Amino acid sequence: MPRAARSELPAAAGEGHLVFLDVLRVLIISMVIIHHAGQAYGPTGGFWPVQDAATSEWFRPFYTVNVYTVNAAVGLGMLFLIAGYFTPASDGRKGPRRFLRERWTRIGIPLVVFVLAVNIPLAYLASGRPEPWTFITGLYGDAWQGAYFHLWFLGHLLIYTAVYALWAGRRRSRATAVPAAGGGESRELLPPPGHAALVGFAAVLIVVTWIIRWWFPVDSWVPLFFVVPAEPANLAQYVSLFTLGIVAYRNHWFTRIPRAVGLLWLAMGFLATVAIFSLQAFNLWFTLTATGGFGWPSLVRVSLETLVCIGLSVGLIVLFREAWHRSQRLLAAMATASYAAYILHVYIVVGLQVAVLQYPWPAGVKFLAVAVAGVALSFGIGHFSPTVPGLGLVLGTRKERPPAAGGTSAAHPA
């Protein structure tokens, strides 16, 4: 491990605007939109409200591989990693009260509005309008998935950021009560993770996830704290990546990870992905892997998914860091709109899939049309939402007014 570097900056000091994180956010959200755009056109697995008569077997390998590897590991995993990275700066700049208030405005209000006013009515109609108590108990028995849909991510994000704010507040209180020796803010940065640290993290995550899957296999959901859907099979990954994002910000890891480390782990993540495709291509995926249980097939699957997650997460950060150094107006606008695009995209994609049901187009043509229009409309509406009265509040994109001078919301050092 490289020798720790001395930093004369506060822990919350920023690294400037990191353009490569904008690129990653836009690509991840676009990948999620494109993934859902194809759900109506093939044997994609899982429930989807639209099933078109135009189907193609070409979609089978993409979905059977990506549902729990690329999308769950790299997609959602990296979103939690990036969300964790931005959390300390926001909390340190705004202070705990303003931070939590704005987190509720940005995450909590859209979550409540869409769950209660959109998702639950849609789920009620789709289930044939059963008796209200039967409907509610059915939602709870299904871990509220019918109420949240894809917005369970927001519920987790709200919980994780609230826990961090409480922890950071207690940390600041202890620092105020017992000032650091010398009264300075300087501290030593932890060295960026090298090969040994990444191997150790991967090993621990593999073991913990494998043990959890003894009782909770993949796609087994529970109501976390009785109100938020959670998939225990991937929960350790999401929580650990959000936490590592916080640590990465405080130690500037994203800009300090050596290029050689990132590229090697990018290759490892790519090889793990190729291994998964190969197992499926030779019809060995369901023979040599399992969604859960004590046996070695479950361990094989966990190991491959973890290597995809860590390898591509570290590797893509370094790759895009080296490739992207200058922002562009379109990229910046899409990155800003990515949060609203994630919220809106399912409703937009489903609407587009319904709109093209009547046309006798091949499945591939419909998929391309829905994917392109879905990406454009999701980011476009998200971009213009702050200018539409009420829409910015519903989507969490309304710009917050800066606190008055001398107010109680002044930023605190993290």
C-alpha positions as CSV (number, residue, x, y, z in Angstrom):
1,M,0.0,0.0,0.0
2,P,1.3,3.5,-0.8
3,R,2.4,5.7,2.0
4,A,-0.4,7.9,3.5
5,A,-0.4,11.4,2.2
6,R,-0.6,14.4,4.5
7,S,-3.6,16.7,3.7
8,E,-3.9,20.2,5.0
9,L,-7.6,20.3,3.8
10,P,-10.6,19.7,5.9
11,A,-12.2,16.4,5.5
12,A,-15.1,17.9,3.5
13,A,-12.9,19.7,1.1
14,G,-14.0,19.0,-2.5
15,E,-11.9,17.9,-5.4
16,G,-13.6,20.1,-7.9
17,H,-16.2,19.0,-10.4
18,L,-15.4,15.4,-11.5
19,V,-16.7,15.2,-15.1
20,F,-16.2,11.5,-15.3
21,L,-18.9,11.0,-12.6
22,D,-21.3,12.9,-14.8
23,V,-20.5,10.5,-17.6
24,L,-21.0,7.5,-15.4
25,R,-24.3,8.7,-14.0
26,V,-25.7,9.4,-17.5
27,L,-24.5,6.1,-18.8
28,I,-25.9,4.1,-15.9
29,I,-29.4,5.7,-16.0
30,S,-29.4,5.3,-19.8
31,M,-28.5,1.7,-19.4
32,V,-31.4,1.2,-17.0
33,I,-33.9,2.9,-19.4
34,I,-32.7,0.8,-22.3
35,H,-32.9,-2.3,-20.2
36,H,-36.6,-1.6,-19.4
37,A,-37.3,-0.6,-23.0
38,G,-36.7,-4.2,-24.0
39,Q,-38.8,-5.9,-21.3
40,A,-41.8,-6.1,-23.6
41,Y,-40.1,-7.8,-26.5
42,G,-38.7,-11.1,-25.3
43,P,-38.3,-13.7,-22.6
44,T,-36.8,-11.2,-20.3
45,G,-37.8,-12.7,-17.0
46,G,-39.8,-11.2,-14.1
47,F,-43.0,-9.2,-14.3
48,W,-43.5,-6.4,-16.8
49,P,-46.9,-4.7,-17.4
50,V,-46.6,-4.7,-21.2
51,Q,-46.1,-7.8,-23.3
52,D,-46.0,-7.2,-27.0
53,A,-46.8,-9.8,-29.6
54,A,-43.6,-8.9,-31.4
55,T,-40.9,-10.8,-29.6
56,S,-37.4,-12.0,-30.3
57,E,-35.1,-14.6,-28.7
58,W,-32.2,-12.2,-29.2
59,F,-33.3,-10.5,-25.9
60,R,-33.0,-13.7,-23.8
61,P,-29.1,-13.6,-23.2
62,F,-29.1,-9.9,-22.4
63,Y,-31.7,-10.1,-19.7
64,T,-30.9,-13.4,-18.1
65,V,-27.4,-12.2,-17.6
66,N,-27.9,-8.5,-16.8
67,V,-30.8,-8.6,-14.3
68,Y,-28.7,-9.7,-11.4
69,T,-25.1,-9.0,-12.6
70,V,-24.6,-5.8,-14.7
71,N,-27.8,-4.0,-13.6
72,A,-27.8,-5.0,-10.0
73,A,-24.0,-4.9,-9.5
74,V,-22.6,-2.3,-11.8
75,G,-25.8,-0.2,-12.4
76,L,-27.5,0.1,-9.0
77,G,-24.2,-0.7,-7.1
78,M,-22.4,2.2,-8.8
79,L,-25.4,4.5,-8.2
80,F,-25.1,3.8,-4.5
81,L,-21.3,4.3,-4.7
82,I,-21.7,7.7,-6.4
83,A,-24.5,8.7,-4.0
84,G,-22.3,7.9,-1.1
85,Y,-19.5,10.0,-2.6
86,F,-21.6,13.1,-2.8
87,T,-23.2,12.8,0.6
88,P,-20.4,14.1,2.9
89,A,-19.9,17.3,0.9
90,S,-23.6,18.1,1.0
91,D,-23.9,17.4,4.7
92,G,-20.8,19.4,5.5
93,R,-21.7,22.3,3.4
94,K,-25.3,22.6,4.6
95,G,-25.3,21.4,8.1
96,P,-27.4,18.5,9.4
97,R,-30.8,20.3,9.7
98,R,-30.7,21.8,6.2
99,F,-29.2,18.6,4.8
100,L,-31.9,16.4,6.1
101,R,-34.6,18.9,5.1
102,E,-33.3,19.0,1.6
103,R,-32.9,15.2,1.4
104,W,-36.6,14.9,2.3
105,T,-37.5,17.5,-0.3
106,R,-35.4,15.8,-3.0
107,I,-36.1,12.1,-2.1
108,G,-38.9,11.8,0.4
109,I,-41.5,14.0,-1.4
110,P,-41.1,12.4,-4.8
111,L,-41.2,8.9,-3.2
112,V,-44.4,9.6,-1.2
113,V,-46.1,11.2,-4.2
114,F,-45.3,8.5,-6.7
115,V,-45.9,5.6,-4.3
116,L,-49.3,6.9,-3.0
117,A,-50.7,8.8,-6.0
118,V,-49.3,6.8,-8.9
119,N,-48.0,3.3,-8.1
120,I,-50.6,2.1,-5.7
121,P,-53.5,3.1,-7.9
122,L,-51.9,1.5,-10.9
123,A,-51.2,-1.7,-8.9
124,Y,-54.8,-1.7,-7.6
125,L,-56.2,-1.5,-11.2
126,A,-53.7,-4.1,-12.5
127,S,-54.7,-6.6,-9.7
128,G,-58.4,-6.5,-10.7
129,R,-59.7,-4.1,-8.0
130,P,-59.8,-6.5,-5.0
131,E,-61.1,-5.7,-1.6
132,P,-58.9,-2.9,-0.1
133,W,-57.7,-5.0,2.9
134,T,-56.8,-7.9,0.7
135,F,-55.0,-5.5,-1.7
136,I,-52.9,-3.9,1.1
137,T,-52.0,-7.2,2.8
138,G,-51.0,-8.5,-0.6
139,L,-48.7,-5.6,-1.1
140,Y,-47.1,-6.1,2.3
141,G,-46.8,-9.9,1.6
142,D,-44.9,-8.9,-1.6
143,A,-42.6,-6.6,0.4
144,W,-44.4,-3.5,-1.0
145,Q,-42.8,-4.1,-4.4
146,G,-46.1,-3.3,-6.1
147,A,-46.2,0.0,-4.4
148,Y,-42.6,1.1,-5.0
149,F,-41.7,-0.5,-8.3
150,H,-38.3,0.9,-9.2
151,L,-38.5,3.6,-6.5
152,W,-37.3,1.2,-3.8
153,F,-33.9,2.7,-4.6
154,L,-35.1,6.1,-3.4
155,G,-36.3,4.6,-0.1
156,H,-32.9,3.0,0.5
157,L,-31.1,6.2,-0.4
158,L,-33.3,8.2,2.1
159,I,-32.5,5.7,4.9
160,Y,-28.7,5.6,4.1
161,T,-28.4,9.4,4.0
162,A,-30.3,9.8,7.2
163,V,-28.1,7.3,9.0
164,Y,-25.0,9.1,7.7
165,A,-26.4,12.5,8.9
166,L,-26.9,11.1,12.4
167,W,-23.5,9.5,12.5
168,A,-21.8,12.7,11.2
169,G,-23.7,14.9,13.7
170,R,-22.5,12.7,16.6
171,R,-19.0,12.8,15.2
172,R,-19.0,16.6,15.0
173,S,-20.4,16.8,18.6
174,R,-17.5,14.7,19.9
175,A,-15.0,16.8,17.9
176,T,-16.4,20.0,19.4
177,A,-16.3,18.6,22.9
178,V,-12.7,17.3,22.5
179,P,-10.8,19.5,20.1
180,A,-8.0,17.9,18.1
181,A,-4.5,18.3,19.3
182,G,-3.1,21.6,17.9
183,G,-6.6,22.8,17.0
184,G,-6.0,22.2,13.3
185,E,-8.1,20.6,10.6
186,S,-5.3,18.7,8.9
187,R,-5.4,14.9,8.8
188,E,-3.8,12.1,6.9
189,L,-5.7,10.7,4.0
190,L,-6.1,7.0,3.8
191,P,-4.2,5.6,0.8
192,P,-6.3,4.6,-2.2
193,P,-7.1,0.9,-2.3
194,G,-4.6,-1.3,-4.0
195,H,-4.9,-4.9,-5.2
196,A,-4.6,-6.4,-1.7
197,A,-7.3,-4.1,-0.3
198,L,-9.7,-4.8,-3.2
199,V,-9.1,-8.6,-2.9
200,G,-9.8,-8.4,0.8
201,F,-13.0,-6.4,0.3
202,A,-14.1,-8.8,-2.4
203,A,-13.5,-11.8,-0.2
204,V,-15.4,-10.4,2.7
205,L,-18.3,-9.3,0.5
206,I,-18.5,-12.7,-1.2
207,V,-18.6,-14.5,2.2
208,V,-21.2,-12.2,3.7
209,T,-23.4,-12.2,0.7
210,W,-23.1,-16.0,0.3
211,I,-24.2,-16.5,4.0
212,I,-27.1,-14.1,3.6
213,R,-28.3,-16.1,0.5
214,W,-28.5,-19.3,2.7
215,W,-31.8,-17.8,3.9
216,F,-32.6,-15.2,1.3
217,P,-31.9,-16.2,-2.3
218,V,-31.8,-13.8,-5.2
219,D,-35.2,-12.1,-5.9
220,S,-36.5,-12.8,-2.4
221,W,-37.7,-9.5,-1.0
222,V,-38.6,-8.4,2.5
223,P,-40.1,-5.1,3.9
224,L,-37.1,-3.3,5.4
225,F,-38.3,-1.6,8.6
226,F,-41.8,-2.7,7.5
227,V,-42.1,0.0,4.8
228,V,-39.3,-0.3,2.2
229,P,-38.7,-3.2,-0.2
230,A,-35.3,-4.8,0.2
231,E,-33.6,-7.7,-1.5
232,P,-31.2,-9.1,1.2
233,A,-29.3,-11.1,-1.4
234,N,-27.8,-7.8,-2.7
235,L,-28.2,-5.6,0.4
236,A,-24.6,-6.1,1.7
237,Q,-23.3,-4.9,-1.7
238,Y,-25.5,-1.8,-1.7
239,V,-24.7,-0.7,1.9
240,S,-21.0,-1.4,1.5
241,L,-20.7,0.6,-1.7
242,F,-22.6,3.5,-0.3
243,T,-20.3,3.5,2.7
244,L,-17.2,3.2,0.5
245,G,-18.4,6.2,-1.5
246,I,-18.3,8.2,1.7
247,V,-14.8,7.0,2.5
248,A,-13.7,7.6,-1.1
249,Y,-14.9,11.3,-0.9
250,R,-13.1,11.9,2.4
251,N,-9.9,10.5,1.1
252,H,-10.1,11.6,-2.6
253,W,-9.9,8.0,-3.8
254,F,-11.6,8.5,-7.1
255,T,-8.8,10.8,-8.3
256,R,-6.0,8.9,-6.6
257,I,-6.6,5.3,-7.5
258,P,-3.6,4.3,-9.7
259,R,-4.3,3.8,-13.3
260,A,-2.7,0.4,-13.3
261,V,-4.9,-0.8,-10.5
262,G,-8.1,0.5,-12.2
263,L,-7.3,-1.1,-15.6
264,L,-6.4,-4.5,-14.1
265,W,-9.7,-4.6,-12.1
266,L,-11.5,-3.4,-15.2
267,A,-10.1,-6.5,-17.0
268,M,-11.1,-8.7,-14.1
269,G,-14.7,-7.4,-14.2
270,F,-14.8,-7.9,-17.9
271,L,-13.5,-11.4,-17.7
272,A,-16.1,-12.2,-15.0
273,T,-18.8,-10.9,-17.3
274,V,-17.5,-13.0,-20.2
275,A,-17.5,-16.1,-17.8
276,I,-21.2,-15.5,-17.1
277,F,-22.1,-15.1,-20.7
278,S,-20.1,-18.3,-21.5
279,L,-21.8,-20.3,-18.9
280,Q,-25.2,-19.3,-20.3
281,A,-24.0,-19.8,-23.9
282,F,-23.1,-23.4,-23.1
283,N,-26.3,-24.0,-21.0
284,L,-24.2,-24.3,-17.8
285,W,-25.5,-21.2,-15.9
286,F,-28.3,-23.0,-14.0
287,T,-26.1,-26.1,-13.5
288,L,-23.0,-24.5,-12.0
289,T,-24.7,-21.6,-10.2
290,A,-27.6,-21.1,-7.9
291,T,-29.6,-18.1,-6.6
292,G,-29.1,-19.1,-3.0
293,G,-28.5,-21.9,-0.6
294,F,-25.5,-23.4,1.2
295,G,-24.0,-25.3,-1.7
296,W,-21.0,-24.3,-3.9
297,P,-23.2,-23.2,-6.9
298,S,-24.5,-20.3,-4.9
299,L,-20.9,-19.4,-4.0
300,V,-19.9,-19.5,-7.6
301,R,-22.7,-17.1,-8.6
302,V,-21.9,-14.7,-5.7
303,S,-18.2,-14.8,-6.6
304,L,-18.8,-13.9,-10.2
305,E,-21.3,-11.2,-9.4
306,T,-18.9,-9.6,-6.8
307,L,-16.0,-9.6,-9.3
308,V,-18.3,-7.9,-11.9
309,C,-19.3,-5.4,-9.3
310,I,-15.9,-4.5,-7.9
311,G,-14.0,-4.9,-11.1
312,L,-16.2,-2.8,-13.3
313,S,-16.9,-0.2,-10.5
314,V,-13.2,0.5,-9.9
315,G,-12.3,0.0,-13.5
316,L,-14.9,2.3,-15.1
317,I,-14.2,5.1,-12.6
318,V,-10.5,5.0,-13.6
319,L,-11.2,4.5,-17.3
320,F,-13.6,7.5,-17.5
321,R,-11.4,9.5,-15.2
322,E,-8.5,9.1,-17.7
323,A,-10.7,9.6,-20.8
324,W,-13.0,12.6,-19.7
325,H,-11.4,15.9,-18.6
326,R,-13.7,18.5,-20.0
327,S,-17.5,18.9,-19.5
328,Q,-20.0,19.7,-22.2
329,R,-23.3,21.5,-21.9
330,L,-25.3,18.5,-23.0
331,L,-23.5,16.1,-20.7
332,A,-23.8,18.5,-17.7
333,A,-27.5,19.0,-18.4
334,M,-28.1,15.2,-18.7
335,A,-26.2,14.6,-15.5
336,T,-28.3,17.2,-13.6
337,A,-31.5,15.6,-15.0
338,S,-30.4,12.0,-14.3
339,Y,-32.2,11.8,-11.0
340,A,-35.5,12.9,-12.4
341,A,-34.9,10.6,-15.4
342,Y,-34.6,7.6,-13.1
343,I,-37.9,8.4,-11.4
344,L,-39.8,9.0,-14.7
345,H,-38.4,6.5,-17.0
346,V,-40.6,3.5,-16.2
347,Y,-43.8,5.4,-16.7
348,I,-42.5,6.9,-20.0
349,V,-41.2,3.6,-21.3
350,V,-44.4,1.7,-20.5
351,G,-46.4,4.5,-22.2
352,L,-44.2,4.2,-25.3
353,Q,-44.5,0.4,-25.3
354,V,-48.3,0.7,-25.2
355,A,-48.2,3.4,-28.0
356,V,-46.5,1.1,-30.4
357,L,-48.4,-2.1,-29.6
358,Q,-50.7,-1.7,-32.6
359,Y,-47.9,-1.3,-35.2
360,P,-46.7,-4.5,-37.0
361,W,-43.0,-3.7,-36.5
362,P,-40.3,-6.3,-35.7
363,A,-39.4,-6.5,-32.0
364,G,-36.0,-5.0,-32.7
365,V,-37.5,-1.9,-34.3
366,K,-39.9,-1.4,-31.5
367,F,-37.2,-1.8,-29.0
368,L,-35.0,0.8,-30.7
369,A,-37.8,3.3,-31.0
370,V,-38.8,2.9,-27.3
371,A,-35.2,3.0,-26.1
372,V,-34.3,6.2,-28.0
373,A,-37.5,8.0,-27.2
374,G,-37.4,6.8,-23.6
375,V,-33.9,8.2,-23.0
376,A,-34.7,11.5,-24.8
377,L,-38.0,12.0,-23.0
378,S,-36.8,11.0,-19.5
379,F,-33.8,13.3,-19.6
380,G,-35.7,16.0,-21.4
381,I,-38.6,16.2,-19.0
382,G,-36.1,16.0,-16.1
383,H,-34.1,18.9,-17.5
384,F,-37.1,21.2,-17.9
385,S,-38.9,20.1,-14.7
386,P,-37.5,22.8,-12.5
387,T,-39.1,25.4,-14.7
388,V,-42.6,23.9,-14.5
389,P,-44.6,24.9,-11.4
390,G,-45.1,22.0,-9.1
391,L,-43.2,19.5,-11.2
392,G,-39.8,20.4,-9.8
393,L,-41.1,19.7,-6.3
394,V,-42.7,16.3,-7.3
395,L,-39.5,15.2,-9.0
396,G,-37.1,16.6,-6.4
397,T,-35.5,18.9,-8.9
398,R,-36.6,22.2,-7.5
399,K,-33.7,24.4,-6.7
400,E,-33.3,25.2,-3.0
401,R,-33.0,28.8,-1.9
402,P,-29.7,29.5,-0.1
403,P,-30.1,30.1,3.6
404,A,-30.2,33.7,4.8
405,A,-27.0,35.2,6.1
406,G,-26.5,34.4,9.8
407,G,-29.2,31.7,9.6
408,T,-29.0,28.4,11.5
409,S,-28.3,26.4,8.3
410,A,-24.7,27.5,7.9
411,A,-22.4,24.8,6.7
412,H,-20.5,22.8,9.2
413,P,-17.1,21.2,8.5
414,A,-17.5,17.4,8.0
